[in-house]
Amino acid sequence: MITVKLSDSEKRMLNGESGLVPRLCMEWLVEMCQIAGTDTIIELDGTGDFHTPQTCMTLNYAFTLKDLQEFTATGAKFAIPTFANKSPFNEQSPIHGYKGCDMCSHWGDTIGRFDDDAFHELAMHEDFYKELRKMGMLQTHSCASYLTATYLPTIGQHCSWNESSAVPYCNAVLGARTNIDGSFATCYLGKAPYYDMHVTENRRATVLVKSERLIKSDTEWDVFGFAVGEECGLAVPCLTGTAKPTTTQFCKLNSAMNTGGAVRMYHIPGSTPEAPDISAAFHGLQPVRTVTIDETALRATYDKLNYRTTDKVDMVYLGCPHMNAVELMLLARKLEGKHVKVPLWIMTAPWLYQVARDQGYLATFEAAGAKLFDGTCPAAMGGVPDYVNTIALDSAKQSYYITGCYPDEERKLDVCYGTRDDCIDAALTGTWRGEWK
């Protein structure tokens, strides 16, 4: 077993001299180092992000609300700027009637089987959030909290993030450094195991990925990303044959690559900060292998994300990852003066809900019969309303995860996957007419 190098203060915490919570955090950190095969702990100088209200990623090191309350009573604070990733039914969400919600009266009709007070109370964990706020947590409650945080790490800073779209955003787009280890422990301690993406040589590309098609639309980035993830797994790819991605397209690429595979880091020469050119992406070395994503591969991926037995759509969902302000604006334009035939759910970050209201987007959505929610998603909520047998969406990630909420053959959910325009058309007509172009 690896002996982890600890400072005197870290040893005291591990021995319990600072109390229960610091001891559990240090025990978790030491075990993570041993699992990762490193004897070194790195001091974090960036930001943190973790799924709330979890107190630990593994039950062995979890602690109770009472433990947390006693801990915060000592004045304990997170060591680094810490943001909340999304959680089911967070306290900011308008679907619970908080923050002047207009949606709460529709909760039972909209959610169906989720209209359960006991479930709401369990999911919200407001008492936990109160204590986390005392420690300095900024409760962005979003899978794309990096888009609303207003404070981002810079190139080379060491962070501790979580979530599939967030980790590649930190590593590739920002040039900061993180593994998928964002947790209470890393954020409180300001420390993380030194391995994988924290180590410079591990960040170099090893696979050269060429695209036969110029990847430029949102859906192309999404499908391409999922195909790259399946092809590369844990490897770091260098992507060529693409246009320059927008913020929305970066998010789609990130979430798709880290869902189809486990791509935490990648390079796009001329677009990501550590790769001004192909040579820099590979640190001057040659690719271990070269892969071409051709039209056949893209079509096969698109078909894989579509699994339906009917063109009749029961519900449309948009907002995975959570919609940014520009996406909300563009969607409002497309829905203005129209009315949906089937339920359309739109999801954004809680900190953007008020923006949507102030900008008039919320009024447009409501006039169209659509519902704007925030802070969660159908997969995080554990499924969709009982009346939904076929859902239409524009997210490779949500397509992959949502059916995992129904592992039994008794409840099968069909998915229509395509462009945002395909989904809007389905919401207005109740019929799926999307196809790969």
N, C-alpha and C positions, 0 to 999 in steps of 0.2 A: 504493500500500500504506500502511495506517495505521501511523504511528509511535507505538508504545506508550510512555507515560510511565513511566520507570524511575528508581528511586532509585539512589544510588551503589553501595549494597551489591547491589542487583539486577543492576546492570550488571556488577559484578565476578563474580557467579555466572554470568551469561550468557557472560562471556568465559572461563569455565573456571577462574577463580582459586580457587574453592572445591572443585574436583574434578569428576569425571565426572557423578555422579548429580545434584548441584545444577544443573550446566549443562544436562543433559537436561530436568530439571524446569522450568527457566526457559525453555528453548527451546519446550517444549510450551505453557507458559503464554502466552508471547508470540504463538505461532501461534493459540492459541485466542482471544485478544483480537482478532487480526486477522480471523479467521473470523467472530466475533460482531459485528464492526464497532465495537469500542470501543477507546479509547486509554487506558483507566483500569483499574487493578488495585485490587481492594478487599481490605483486611485482614480475615480471618475471625476472628470472636470467638465462634463457636458450635462445632459439632462436625462431624466428617467421617465418611464411610462410603464404602467402595469394595469392589468384587468382588476377592477374593483368589484366587490368588496373583499376579494381574496387577501388573506394575510400571508399566505405562502403558496407557492406553486405545487407543493407536495404536502399531503396531510400530516406527515410526520413532524413538520415544523410549524404547523398552524397554531394559532392561539385564539382565545376567546375575546368577546367584546369586553368583558370585565378586565381581562389582562391588558387590552389596549387602552381602556379608560385609565387604569392605574398608571400605565406607561406615559400617556399624554399629560397626566397630572404632574409629572416630573418636569414638564416643559420640553419634552423630546421633539425634535424637528427632523424632517428629511434633510439629508446632507447636500442634495443637489435639487435643482428645480424639477419638480415631479408633476406629471400630468396623468389624468385618469383616462385609460382606454375605455371603450364602451362596455356597458354591463346591461343585463336585462332590466328594463323598466326603471332606469335611474331617476333620481328625485328631480331632475331638471325637466323631465320629459312632459310635453303637453298632454300625452295620452293619459296622464294621471291627474290632470287638473291643476298642476303647478304652474307658476309663472303666468297667471292669467289665461289659462288654457281655454280655448274655444272648442276643443275636441272631446273633452271629458264626457259630455252628454252622449256622445256617440260610441263610447267605449264598449259597452255591451254588444251593440249591434255590429260593430266593426270587428271585434276580436273573437267573439263567439265563445269558444271553450276556455279562453283565457280570462273570462270575466269572473274572477274568483278573488275575493278580498284576501283570503289567506295566502294565495299565491303572490299577490301584489306585495303584501307585507314582507313575505320571505324574500322576494326579489329585490326590493328597494333597499333594505338594510340602512335606513336613514341614520340609525345610531352609529353605525360604522363610519358613514360619510362625515358625520359631525366630528368624530375624532380625527379622521384623516385630514379634514380641513384645518384643525388645530395644528397639525404637523406641517402645514404649508402646502398640501396638495391642491393643485389647480384642477378643478373638476370639469375638464373638457368633455369627458364621456363620449369619446368618438374614436372609431377605428382610424380616422384620419385626423387625430388631434394635432398633428404637426401642421395642418393647414389653418388652424384657428388659434394655435398656442400664442402667437405673436412674439415668441422667443424661441430661436432655433440654435442648435449647436453649430459650430463652424468646423471647417476642414481640420481633421486630425484629432478633434476632441473625442474623448472616450465617454460613451453613454451606456445606458442599460434600458433598452426598449423591448417591446413585445409586439405581437400581431403581424400578420402576413404582409400587409401592404406597407406597414410602418418601418420594419427592419431594413428592407432594401432601399426605402426612401432615405433613411439615415445614412446607410453605407454608400450607396451609389450616387444618389442625387445630391446629398449634402456633403459627402466626403468625410462625415464623422464616422465613428466606429462603434458598432454594437453587435452583440450576439442576441439570440432570442432568449434573454434571461431577465427581462424587466420584472421586478418583483418588489414587494415591501422591503425585503432584506437588502437588496442592492441599493435601493433608493435611500433607505435610512442610513446604511453604513457608508454610502458613497464609494463602494468597492465592488469589484466583480472579478471572476476568474480571468486570468490573462491567457487567452487562447483564441483560436479561430480568427474572427474578423478584427480583433484588437491587434493582431500581429501583422506587420507590414507585408511580409512575404506571402501570407495567406490570401492577401487581397488581389494578387495579380491574376489576370485571366489565364485559364488553361485551355478553354475551348473557344475556337473561332466559329461563330454562328453566322452564316450567310443567309439572307432572305432572297428568294427568287422574285418575290413581289416587293415593290416599294411600299413599306408599311407606313401608312400616314393617317388613316381614319381611326376613330376611337375603337371600333370593333376589331379592326385589323390588329391594333396594338394588344387588345385583350386576347384574341385567338392566338396570335403569334406568341404572346407571353406564356400562355398555357402550354403551347407546343414546345417552347424552349425549356420550360420547367420539366416537362416529361422527358425531354431528351437529355438534359444536363444534370438533373437530380441535385446533388450537393455542390457540383462544380461551379466555378466562377466563369461565366461566359463573356465574350466580347461580341457585341451585336453589330452587324453591318448590313447595309441594304435597306436602311430605314430613313425616314425623314426625321427632322428634329421634333421630339415629343413635346406636347403642351403639358401643363400641370395635370390636367385630367388624364392625359394619356400616360404620364409617368405613374399615376396612381393605379390605372388599369393594368399596365405592364407589371408593376410590382406585385399587386395582389394575385394576378394570374400566374406569374412565374413561381411565386412562393406558395401556390396552391397546387398547380400541376406538378411541381417539384418542390425543392427546398432551396431556392436560389436567394441567398441573403445579400449577395453582392454581384454586380455586373458592371460592364463598361460599355458606353456608346461613344466611340471616338468623336470628339468635337462637341459633345453634349454633356458628358459627366465630368466632374472636376479632376479626377485622377487619370483621365485618358484624353489628353490633347490629340493623340494619334494612336494608331494601332500598336506601335512599338511600345509606347508608354503603358498601354493596357496590359501588355504581356511582360512588363519590366525588362524589355530587351531580349526576352527569350522566345523560342518558337512555340506555337500552340502544341499541346499534347495531341489534339485531334481537331479536325475541321468538320463541321456539320452544315448541311444545306436544308433549310426549311422551305420545301417547294410547295407548289399549289396543291398537290395531292395531300401533303401533311396538313396544310391549313384547312382544307375541306374536311379531312378526317377528324380534326379537332373540333371544328364547328359542328359536325354531325354528332360527335360524342357529347357535346354540351346540350344538344337537343334530344330529349327523350320523351316523346309524346305519342299518343295513340289517336289524338283528335286535334282538329284545328279550333275547337271551341275553347275559348279562354274564360276562366272564372275570376281571375285577378291579375293585376299587373303590379310589379314592384320595381321601383327605381331608387338607387341610392346606396350601392355597394361598390366601392367604399362610399362613405357618406358624401352627399353632394356638396360641392363648394359653392360660393356665392355666384360665380359666373354661370355654373350649371343651373342653379335655381332661376337665374334671370332668363337664360335661353329656353328653359322648359316652360316658364310662365308665358313667354312669347308664343310658343307653339300651342299652348292650351287656351289662349285668350279667345273668347267668343265661342268656345266649343264646350261640349258636355260629354263626359264619359258614360259609356254603357255598362261597364263592369268596374268594380272597385279598383282605384289606382292609389297605391300607397307610395309616398315620396319620403325618403329619409335623409335627414341632414344632421349636422352637429348641433347640440343644444345652443352653443354660443352663436349660431347663425339663425336660430328660429326667430329671434327678435328682429334681426336684420331682414329676414324674409317678410316679416310683418310690416316693418317700417318702409320697405321698398315697394310694397304693394303686391308682392308675389303671392303671399298667403291669401289675399282676397281673390286673386285670379284663380288660384288652385281651388278655393272653396266654391267659387262661381261655376267652375268646371265640374264640380262634384268629386274632385280629388282630395286626398287627405295628406297633410304634411305632418310627419312625426319627427322625433329626433332621439338620438342617444342609443339606439339599439338597432336590430334588424330581425327579420323573420327567423333566420338561423339561430341568432342569439336568444330569441324568444322561445325557441323550441318548436317552431312549426308555424303553420298558417291556419286560418279559421277552418272549421269543419266543412264549410260549403265549398272549399276550394279543392278541386281535383286536378286542375291544370293552371299553372302560373306562368306568366310571361315576364321575362327579365332580360337585362342587358349586361349582366355581370357573370363572367366565367366562374369567379369565386363563389357567388351565391348559388349558381347552378350546381356546383360541386357539393356545397355544404348543406343546402336546404333539404335534399332528399335523405341526407344522413339522419335527419330528425325522425325518419320513418323507416327504421330497420326491418320492421315486420312486414310480411307480405299482405297482411290484412289492410294496410293503409298505404296505397301507392300514390305518389305525387308525380304528375307529368310536368315537364318543363319545356317551354318554348323559349329559346335563346336567340337573340339577334340584336339589331341596332336599336338605339333609343327611339328612332323614328318608327321602327317596326313595332316597338312596345306601345308607343303613343297611338298608333293606328289600331292596335289590338284593344287598347282601353276604350277607344271611341266606337269600335265596331263589335267587339266581343269575339272577333275572329282573328286567327293568326295567319298572316300572309307574308311573313318574312322568309327570306331565302338567302343563301350565300351568293354573293356577287363577286 
